[in-house]
Structure formats: structure tokens, C-alpha cells
Amino acid sequence: MNKRFKSVDGKDKRIALLSGHVFIVGKDWCPLPELAHSAAYATQCISEDMVFHKAVEEKVTNPEMPEALQETEIDSGLLEEKAKGLALAKKDVYDFLKTAVEDSTPGVFSKNGKVMVMVVQKKMGVSTPTSVIQEAWAELKNDLEN
């Protein structure tokens, strides 16, 4: 399957494969066969599917694009809901870790005092991001020290 790639910095990138195939990828989108995809990523090229807001890019490169496609709106309600969910998850993790420290629960912390993320995620029963667990642990450590 062909994907289109372009250079991140706009400079031409030479992609040479052991099979003898050579490709040049520059600032414009260029189709590459599947055998060259990993080499393209390794030479600081991005594929179209990596572009977060393709419509925004098209607006810049194609001003004649219909107005309906040029406008990209972000659902602020959805973002607020996600933020509230992460805040609740952080509070739940904080409470769980606090109880684990107070009860000296085995298996939650490593020998060097770090949180065992996989254990906490399993205990929480939901896919809690590692960053939320680490933030909750940092807050708890700070609270325990003060």
C-alpha cells in the first residue's frame, strides 16, 4: 500500500534501501511503496496519516477549498468532560496510593520506592494513563513530606 510522505524540515531526504531502491522525499507529498515506509520514518519524514488536522493544512495549501471544510471546531464540552474524568481518576489513584502507603500494601511499590504502574492500573479497573498515576504519586509524596 502506498502512503504519501514529506520531509519534516522541508529539505530533501534521500531514502536508500538495501534492495537498491532509492527515493527522494522533499517538502511536497510524495507516494512511497510500503517497503520504504520504515526508512522514511527513520529519515525524519512524516506520512499523511500522521497529520493531525489535515483540513487545516489543506486550507493553507489550497485556499479554494470549500469553507465548510476549512472550519475545524473543537468540542469544548468533550474536552471539559475528559478533563473532569482525568481529575477524578487522579483523585481515585491518590486515594488508593495513600491507603497503600498507610496499610503498607505489598506489590504496589517497587524496592526503590516507585509506583508499580501496571499494578495500580489493574487495581483501578480502568485504563488510567501513566502520567495521571505519576502525578498522583508526586502529590502524595509531597503531602507526606510536609
N, C-alpha and C positions, 0 to 999 in steps of 0.2 A: 504494500500500500504506500503510495507516495504521500508525503507531507510536505508542506511548504515551510521553508526556513529562511531566516535572515540573520545577519550579524547584529549582535547587541550594540556594539560601538559604531556601527556603520562602515567599518573598514572591511575590505575583502579578506575572507578567511579561506585558506586552502585546506581542503579535506582530502587526504590521500589514504587510500585503503591498501591493505596488504595484497588484495586481489589485483591491484594495478589501477583501479578506478580512481580518478581524481575529479574533484568538484570544487568550484569556486562559489562561495556564498557571500553576498555583499549586503548593501543596505536595502535592496528590494527583495521581496519574497521570491524564493526560488524552489521549485519542486525537487525533492531528493528521494531516491528509492529507499526502501526500508533498510537495506544493508548499510546505508550511510547515516542512519539516524543517530546511533550512539556516538559516532565520531563527530557529528555535527554538534551535539550537545557538549562534547568534550572540548570543542574549539570555540566555546562561548557564542553559540548560535541558539536562537530560540525558534520553536515551532509555532505555527498559528494557534494550536490548541493551548498554548501557554499564555496567550494574550488575554488578560483579564477582561477588559472591556473593548472588544473588537469594534463595536459600534463607535466608540469614542475615537479610535484610531482612524476608522473609515471617514469619520466626519472631518478629520484634519486632512486626509489624503484625497477625499472625494467630496468637495463642497456641494455637489449637485445631488447628493444623497437625499432622499425624502426626509422632510422634517420629523415625521413620526419616528423614524429610525435614529435620528440624531439625538433625540432627547433620551437620556438614561436616568431614570429616577431610582432612588434608593428608598425602600420602605422603612421609614424611621420607626414605625411601630414594631416591625420584626426585629430591628436592631435593639430596641429597648427591651423587648421580651427576651432576647438572647442574653443581654447584659444582666437582666434580673436573674435569669436561670444560672448564669455563672456565679453571680454573687451568692445565691442560695447554695449552690454546690460548694463554694469556698467556705461558707459558714458551716455546712454539714461536715466537710473534711476537717475544719478547725476543731469542731466539737469532738469528732471521732479521734483525732490525734491527741487532743487534750485528755480524753478518757484513757487512751492507750498509755500515755505518759504517767498519769496518776495511778493506773492499775498495773503498770509495768507489763503490759501485754506483750508476750513473746512473738517474734516474727514480723512485727510492724516496722522495726528499725534495724538497720544493719549494725555491724560491730563498731563501725566508725561514726555512728550517730545519724546516718542519713535515713530518710524515709524510703521504705520499700514501696515504690510507686505501684507496682503490679498488685501487691497485697492490698493496698488502700483501694485501688480501683475495684478489686474483687469484692471487698467488704462493702463498698458503697453501692454495688449492684448496678451502676450505670457507667457509661464511658466518660469518666471525669478527665479533662485534659491534665497532662503532667504539670503544666505551668500553674494551674489552679492549686494543685496539691503542694507544689513547691512554695507558692505564695502563702498558703495557709500555714505551712510548716515554719516559714520565716517569721510570720506574725506571731505564732505561738512561741517560738524560741525567744523572740524579742519580749513578749509579755512575761515569760517565765524568768528572764534575766532581770527585769525591772521590778 
